[in-house]
């Protein structure tokens, strides 16, 4: 087949899949195959998933214990963390609201963070309340609350029934730094296995991976460049590992995120579908290496998915 014909066929396929992935009413197992191939150009085998992202797609479709809804909810997860490891690891919460119009800015301190409870990356960092553009903040928060993006886009099941709200949390700052480093720990069947750190520098953002012995791994994930230097081993490394072990114990996979703020470990979030299960590792063989850590549970007889742990 001439190369130009092959290219045209690929374009037609991409356009067709792009249209199909708008049909949210399709059976999840079928829809997610189209969705996955559209973004990764890889076939998805839900009966024999091998790579990490394949298995994350399997989890979307077949792993549906009710507790996941609580754990991805930025408000509700706080009680889980309090019960499991203690309230001292939570960033203090100032308020929770159903809408922007309920927010009483007069009662808030000069610095705070607004978060949407029903998704990731719904964050508005306010470093000076007097300089806050309230018109833009209202537009942004209304946009957050008007949609369930993480379920409607990639069928991230845990977000399906999370009520849209906003919480106000304490502003966290590490002395001498512009931004906090976020330590993301990949945990498989209750075993912390590797760290993912996004490194903020004065000029650029980078990404790096480390094992539990703090040996740098030659992995990359997503669009950020690999950090070429050595990232300093955190003083709270062992504590973070133990806390992640406790929080992740019942699940085949979860990423447990922490911040280190002036020597104190602070819980960030629990993530069951990092990168929506479509952000690839590099080099490509690492997708299988990480996938081998994830042992998918068995679906009980006479059931179409797992509904308890």
Secondary structure as the mmCIF struct_conf table of DSSP 4:
data_model
#
loop_
_struct_conf.conf_type_id
_struct_conf.id
_struct_conf.beg_label_comp_id
_struct_conf.beg_label_asym_id
_struct_conf.beg_label_seq_id
_struct_conf.end_label_comp_id
_struct_conf.end_label_asym_id
_struct_conf.end_label_seq_id
HELX_RH_AL_P HELX_RH_AL_P1 UNK A 3 UNK A 20
TURN_TY1_P TURN_TY1_P1 UNK A 21 UNK A 22
TURN_TY1_P TURN_TY1_P2 UNK A 24 UNK A 25
BEND BEND1 UNK A 26 UNK A 26
HELX_RH_AL_P HELX_RH_AL_P2 UNK A 28 UNK A 40
BEND BEND2 UNK A 41 UNK A 41
BEND BEND3 UNK A 46 UNK A 48
BEND BEND4 UNK A 51 UNK A 51
HELX_RH_AL_P HELX_RH_AL_P3 UNK A 52 UNK A 62
STRN STRN1 UNK A 63 UNK A 63
TURN_TY1_P TURN_TY1_P3 UNK A 66 UNK A 66
HELX_RH_AL_P HELX_RH_AL_P4 UNK A 67 UNK A 72
BEND BEND5 UNK A 73 UNK A 73
TURN_TY1_P TURN_TY1_P4 UNK A 74 UNK A 76
HELX_RH_AL_P HELX_RH_AL_P5 UNK A 77 UNK A 84
TURN_TY1_P TURN_TY1_P5 UNK A 85 UNK A 85
HELX_RH_3T_P HELX_RH_3T_P1 UNK A 87 UNK A 89
BEND BEND6 UNK A 90 UNK A 90
HELX_LH_PP_P HELX_LH_PP_P1 UNK A 91 UNK A 92
STRN STRN2 UNK A 93 UNK A 97
BEND BEND7 UNK A 98 UNK A 99
HELX_RH_3T_P HELX_RH_3T_P2 UNK A 100 UNK A 102
HELX_RH_3T_P HELX_RH_3T_P3 UNK A 105 UNK A 107
BEND BEND8 UNK A 108 UNK A 108
BEND BEND9 UNK A 110 UNK A 111
STRN STRN3 UNK A 112 UNK A 116
TURN_TY1_P TURN_TY1_P6 UNK A 117 UNK A 118
BEND BEND10 UNK A 119 UNK A 121
STRN STRN4 UNK A 123 UNK A 126
BEND BEND11 UNK A 127 UNK A 127
HELX_RH_3T_P HELX_RH_3T_P4 UNK A 129 UNK A 131
HELX_RH_AL_P HELX_RH_AL_P6 UNK A 134 UNK A 145
TURN_TY1_P TURN_TY1_P7 UNK A 146 UNK A 146
HELX_RH_AL_P HELX_RH_AL_P7 UNK A 149 UNK A 154
HELX_RH_3T_P HELX_RH_3T_P5 UNK A 157 UNK A 159
TURN_TY1_P TURN_TY1_P8 UNK A 160 UNK A 161
HELX_LH_PP_P HELX_LH_PP_P2 UNK A 162 UNK A 164
STRN STRN5 UNK A 166 UNK A 170
TURN_TY1_P TURN_TY1_P9 UNK A 175 UNK A 176
BEND BEND12 UNK A 178 UNK A 179
STRN STRN6 UNK A 182 UNK A 188
TURN_TY1_P TURN_TY1_P10 UNK A 189 UNK A 190
STRN STRN7 UNK A 191 UNK A 200
BEND BEND13 UNK A 202 UNK A 203
STRN STRN8 UNK A 205 UNK A 211
TURN_TY1_P TURN_TY1_P11 UNK A 212 UNK A 213
STRN STRN9 UNK A 216 UNK A 217
BEND BEND14 UNK A 218 UNK A 218
STRN STRN10 UNK A 220 UNK A 221
BEND BEND15 UNK A 222 UNK A 224
STRN STRN11 UNK A 225 UNK A 226
HELX_LH_PP_P HELX_LH_PP_P3 UNK A 227 UNK A 227
BEND BEND16 UNK A 229 UNK A 229
HELX_LH_PP_P HELX_LH_PP_P4 UNK A 230 UNK A 234
TURN_TY1_P TURN_TY1_P12 UNK A 235 UNK A 236
HELX_RH_AL_P HELX_RH_AL_P8 UNK A 237 UNK A 248
TURN_TY1_P TURN_TY1_P13 UNK A 249 UNK A 250
BEND BEND17 UNK A 252 UNK A 252
STRN STRN12 UNK A 253 UNK A 261
TURN_TY1_P TURN_TY1_P14 UNK A 262 UNK A 263
STRN STRN13 UNK A 264 UNK A 271
BEND BEND18 UNK A 272 UNK A 273
HELX_RH_3T_P HELX_RH_3T_P6 UNK A 274 UNK A 277
STRN STRN14 UNK A 281 UNK A 282
BEND BEND19 UNK A 283 UNK A 283
TURN_TY1_P TURN_TY1_P15 UNK A 284 UNK A 285
HELX_RH_AL_P HELX_RH_AL_P9 UNK A 286 UNK A 291
TURN_TY1_P TURN_TY1_P16 UNK A 292 UNK A 293
HELX_LH_PP_P HELX_LH_PP_P5 UNK A 296 UNK A 300
TURN_TY1_P TURN_TY1_P17 UNK A 301 UNK A 302
BEND BEND20 UNK A 304 UNK A 305
STRN STRN15 UNK A 306 UNK A 306
#
